[in-house]
């Protein structure tokens, strides 16, 4: 009997965004606490406390011999914090700058020139690591709209203010060992932009159980960086964009379609509609309860998108552990995505799709079944994101354009005919509306065959070789289509 874990967290999605960032060269001066002899420090503080103190009075204060007084004077003047005027000792301009404006105490620092580089994202103008995306990743990962374009346009000026604001964060990351907590920025002489690059932010979306159960982006890691609130502008922009992510409206129809084909796998666990997605998530919170019972065994309950660790493990590890049923012909993995603008736009997804292609390379790889409405240009969108790009090979080995509306938009299928099938219904979270895929992966032959038949029916409606958007380099469109037909039993009496 399945148990229901309480107050647990389930990964629902992992979202990638690229945010425009710039790298700057900064010329500045820093002040670090000086290490001076005790007598020299006390003498300097005495000059501050006793205005116009004479050398004889200072010597009397310390009860020094003339020779010792001479050495002390040389040391005090040598700090640059004190100057002599007509026999009186006074703080120099540098000494005045060392005064604390709040306590009027004298902090002894020495000034050091600094030339360094630092990168800021142009949304929050907070420090970021310089990263790189390859040509494909740049296309796949969505670029976030900057919240303040005017500020971004004047990035050099904003960077000067940002370096001052985030100096201590920069010092902790890149500063020298000799720069302790008391090292501070004295002045900024020059700031120059020396490059632009996309900074990548990976945001997990998690579902938390309990009375206030909800699937929401988790910004805790980003919010915990640097000064409190320093990433608020970026978090706000990311949050606003993620609120636009929505599940396809026909999720109920997709749920019913799946339930009709598999004999009610969801309903056996009391999940009678997509409104019960939280109940399915509860079951997925326990490793023990994830295993599917008859008639779907062997199989696993799944929650979350194909960018999550659980789905990745199911597709790459679980499928290998079961071995898979033997098939008479080579059987590639067929992947039908949901019709959703946010699908497949993250780095974890791209990594999974590539790894899946590699894992099944000897068995004809992977085939993307690209939902297409435009018969005149079926491959443009899909080729741009996942097709061959320059020197980079395609994410999927082949792509076949199929009619977009034959199967529910909220349905995602990943099927290896004769071996296993993964089914995900992209439903909305009841609390937030965020896409909350629920489904399973199974090697139960009867269920696998039913979904394989649906894939074959869909592929048979493709427009011949015109529908082959791309294929392996050593074959042409005719050979690619023949392989697909053979694997799916299309045209076989």
N, C-alpha and C positions, 0 to 999 in steps of 0.2 A: 504493500500500500504506500502510495506516495506521501511524503511528508512535506509540509510547507514551511520553509525557513522564514524567519522573521527579520525584518530590518536589515536587509542585505542590499547590495548594489550590483547592478548588471550593466555591462557595457552595451550601449545601443548603437553607437556610431563613432567614427573617428574622422573628423572633418579637417581638411587642409585648406589654408588660404595663403596666398602670397601677398605681401604688403610691400609697396615700394619703399626702399631704404637708400640712404646715401652714406658714403664714407667721407669723413672730413679729416684734414690735417689741421691740428691745433697747435699754435705757438702760445705758450703761457708762462707764468711764473707761479711757483708754489712756495709756500712757507712751511718749513718743518722745524720742529722744536730743536733748539741748539743744545749741544752738550758742552756746557761751560763749567769751569771750576766753581765750587760753592761760593768762594769769596768774591769772585767776579760777578756772579749772579746777584749776590746780596748787595754788592756795591752799586750795581745798575738799578736795582729796585730802590736803593737809598736815594739815588739821584732823582728818581721819579717822585718819591715821597717828600723829600726836602728840597724845595725849589731853590736853585742857585747855590747849592752846597759847594763849599770850597774844598780844595784838596786837603788842606790842613785839618779841617773838621772831619773829613772822611778818615784820615789817618788816625785821628784821635778816637774815632768811633771803633776802629778795628784794633787800636793800640799796636800799630805796626811801627817797625823801625823805618828810617828814611829809605833804605835800600828796598825794603819790602813794599813800601808805599809806591816807589817808582815802578816796580814790576806790576803792582795792582793797577796803577793808572794806565800803563801800556796795555794791559789785558782789557780793561774796561773800554778804552778808546778803540781797541782793535775789534771789538764786536760790531762797531758801526752804529750802535744804538745810543751812544753818548758822544757829545762833542764838548770842547772846552772854549769858553768865551770869557776873556779877561779874568782868568783865574777861577771862574765858576764853571761847574759841571752841569750841563743840561741835556735833556733827551734830544737826540737828533730827529730829523724828519722820519727816518726809518723807525726810531724808537717810539715816536708818537703813533705810528701805524701799528705798532705791536701792542698798544693799549687796547684792552677789551672795552668796547663801548657800553657794555651793560654793567660791568663790575668795577671799571676803572683800575683793574689790576694789570700788571705788566706781564705779558706772555713773551718769553724770549724765543724768537724764531730767526731762522736765516732763510734768505730767499735763494731759490734755485731755478734756473731756466729749464723749461720743459717743452719738448717738441714731440708730439705723439699723434696717433690716429685713433679715431673712434667712429663707430657707425650708429646711426639712429634710424628707427623706422619713422616714416613721415606721417604716421597717424597720431602717435602719442609722443613722438620725439623722445623716446626712451632708448637706452643702449640695446643693441642687438648683435648677435654673432653674424659674421659675414658668411653667407652660405651660397651654394650654387645649385641650380636646377638644370638638368639637361634639356634639350630642345623639346622632347616629348613631355616631360614634367611641367615645363612652362606652359604648354598648351592645356594639359589636363587640369592643373590646379588653378582655381578661380582667383583672379586678382580682386582684392577688396577695394571698394570705392573709398577714397580718403575723406574723412569727415570735415577737414578744413583745407580746401585746395589753395586758398590764398596763403595760408601759413606754409604749406608745402612749397609753393612757388617761391617764397622768400626763405628757403631752407637754410641758407648760410647764416642769416641773422638769428633764426630760431635755434640753430645748432649752437651758437654762442651761449644763448640763455640755457639751453639744455645741458651743455657741458658743465656750466656752473651749478645747475640744479643737481646733476647726477655725478658730481665729481667724486664723492665718496664711494659710490658704486663702482665707478671706473677704477678708483685707487685699489679697492678690494680685489678686483679682477686682474688688473694689469700692473698695478704699482709695484715699486721695488720693496724689498723687505725692510729697508730703512725707513719707509714711509708708514708711520704708525697712525693710529686713530686721530692723533692731533695734527697731522699734516693737513694743510688747508690750501685752497686756491687763493692766490694773491691777486692775479690779474690775468686777463686774456688779451694778447697782443694781436693775434691774427687767426682767422678761421677760413679755410679754403676747401671747397668740395673737390674731391679727387676721384669720385666714382659713384655709380648707381647700380643697385642690384636688388633682386627680390628676396626679402626676408620671409621665411616660411614659418607659419604658426600652425601647430597641430592641436586641435581642440577636441577632447573627448566629450561625448554625450553619454550621460549615465542615467539609468533609471534607479530610483531609490524606493524601496518598499515602505510600507507603513501607512498611517492615516493620511499623510499628505503625499502619497505616491505620485511621482511625476518623472518624465524623461526630460532632462534639461542639460544644456552645455555646462561643463565644469571648468570654470575659469580660475580655480583656486591656485594652480601652479603659476599662471601668468600674473595673477593679482599679488602673489607673494614675492615677486621679484623687486629688488631695489626699494626705493622710498614708497611708503604707503600711499596708494592712490596714483602712483606714477604711470600706470598702464590703463587708467580708467577710460581715457579717450579711445584707445584701441579696443578695449573690452566692450565698450558701448557700441562701437561700429560693428564688431563681430556679432554681438548679440542681436542688433537690429537686422543684420543680414540673415542670421539663422532663423529668425522669426518668420522669414518668407519661405522656408523649407516646408513643404506640405506633401502629404501622401496623396496618391491619385484618388480621385473621388469615387472610383468604382471598387474600392477595397472590399465592400460587402459582397459584391458579385464574384470577386476573385476568391474570397473565402468559401462561398457556396460552390464554386467551380471545383476547387481543390477537394472539398468534403465529398462531393459527388464521385470524384475519381478514386479517392483513397479509401472510401467506405467509412469516413468519419473519424479519422485519427484525432483531430482536434476535439470533436464532441465526446469522444470516449473519456477525455480528461475534464469534462465539464465546460469546455470552451465552445460556446454555441454561436459566437459571432465575434467580429473584430473588436467589439466593445469589451470583450473579456481578455484583451491582450495582456493585462496585468496578471491574470491568473496563470497564463502560459509562462510569463516571465518569472513568476514565483517558482514554478517547477524547474526552470532553467538555472535557478540560483543554487541548486544542489547537484553535485556531480552524480550522485546516486540516482536522483530522480530524472536526470536527463535522458536515460536510456528508454527507448520506446518499447512498449510491450507488443505482443502479437495483436494484429497481423502485420505490424510495421517493423518487427525485429528482423535482423539487427538494424538499429537506427538510433539517432540522437535527436532530442528536441533542441531547437535552436531559437535564439532571440537575437536580434540585431542585424545590422547590414553586413555586406561582404567586406567592409573595412575593419570589422572587429576581429579580435584575436580568436574568439570562439569559433566563428565561421571559418576563419583561415585554418585553424587546427582541424576542423571537420573535413575540409576539402583536401588538405595536404597530408595530414597524419592519419585520421580515422579511415579514409578511403584506402590508404596503403595497408593499414592494419588488418582490414577484412579481406584483402587480396582481390576481391571482386570476382564475379562470375566470368567464366571463359566465354568468349563470343566467337562465332564462326568467321567473322570478318573483323578487321581493325575497326575500333570504335573510338573516334575522337570525343572530346567533351564538348557538348553543345551548351551555349550560354545565351539565354534569352533575358535581357534586362527589363526592368519595369520602365514604363514611360514616365520618367521623372527627371527634371533638369538637374537635380543635385546628385543623381546616381553616377558613380564611377569617376568622381572628380577629386579623389584624395590620393595621397601617396601610398597609404597602406593598400588601397584597392589595386593600384597599378602594380605594386610589388606582388600581390597575390595572383593577379592575372598572369603576370610573367612567370611566376613560380609554377603555376598550374600548367602552363604551356610547356615548360621545361620538363615537369614530372611526367607528362604524357607525350613527350616528343617522339618516342619510338612507336606510339600507338596513334599516330596522326594528329597529335596536338590538340588544339582547341579551335572551335568555330563560334564566332560571334554572330548571333541571329539578330541583326540590326532592324529594329522596328522602323519602318520607313513609310512616310506619307507622300513624299515627292518622288514620283516615278521617273521624272526627268533627271533628277540628280540624287540618287539614293545613297551615294557613298560619300558625299561631301562632308557632312557633319562627323560621321563615324571615322572616316579616313583621317580627318584632321586631328582627332583625339587619339585614335588607337591604331591607325594604319602605319605603314612604313614611313619613317621620317628621316630624310637625309641618310646618314650612315647607321641609324638605329633601325632595328628590325621591328616588326609590328608587335603589339602587345598580344594579340590573338593571331594564330597561324592563318586563319581564313576568316572572311566576313561575307555573310550572305544576307542581302536585304530582303526582309519579309514584310508582309502587310502589317501595319501597325495595330489594327483594331480587331484582328482575328481572335486574340485572347485578351483577357482583362488587362488594363494598363497597370494595375497594382500587382500583377503576378510576375515573379522572377523565378525562372527555372534554370537549373544547371544539371544536365543529364549526361551520363555516360551509358548509352544503350547496352542492356545486358548486364550491367554492373551495379549502378547506384543512381539515385536521383536526389537532388536537393530542391526543396520548394520553399519559397519565402513569399508571404503576403504582406505587402507594404501598407500597414494600417496606421492611423493617427493615434498618438497617445491621447487617452481620454482627457487628461489634465491640461496638456500644453499644445496638442495638435502636431507635435513633432513626429516625423515618420518613424514608426516603431515596428520594423519587420518581425513577423513571427513565422515559424515554420519548422522544418525538420530535414534531416538527411536519412535515407534508408536504402538498404540493399535488398529489401523484400521484393522478390522478382515480379510478383503480380502488380505491385504499385509502380515499380520501375518501368515495366512494359506499358502501362497505361499512359504514363507521362511521356515515354519515348514515342508512343503513337501520336500524341498531341504535337510533339516536336516535328514528327514526320509529316503530319497533315499541314502544319504551318509551312515547312520548308518546301513542300510540293507546290505551294501557291506562289513561290518566288518566280520572277520573270526570267527564267532560264539563265544563260551565262551573263546577261546584262545585270543580273542581281549579284554577281560575284564582285564585291567591291575590291577585294585583294585576295591573294593566295600565296602559297609558298613559292619561293624563287625558282625552284626546279620543276614547276608545273605551270600549265596555263589554266584559263578559266574553265575549259571543258573538262580537264582532268580533275580540277577541284570539285566541280559540280558532280562528276561521276562518283568521286569518293564519298561525297555527302549522301548521294542517292543510295549508294551501296550500303553505307553504314546504317541508314535509316530504313532500308528495305523499300525505298520508293521505286515503283515500277516493277517490283518483284511479284510475280503471280502467286 
